Amino acid sequence: MNSSSKSQKGMTTITGYINKNEQQNLGKTDLDGTDFAQKLYLMRCLRCGHTYKANGSDIHLKKCPNCQGGADTGHC
């Protein structure tokens, strides 16, 4: 793991984090995720405004299911 990866580790689940695909973490939900021991987070696409859910472990790489062809982990 390089130093930039280390500095990002753990930050992706902080409310307000924006990943490289312009997807913003709006916060953790009480819903269980689809990956082992994960919770779902509410995400918003800063390009089209679409909101959707993502596993905490996927926030760093999520793409919008509406305008970027990303997977939809849960319906809002």
Protein Blocks (a to p, Z undefined) as FASTA:
>chain_A
ZZklmmmgojlmpghiacfkopacebjcfbdcfbehiacdddddfknopacdddfklmmm
occfklnopacfbdZZ
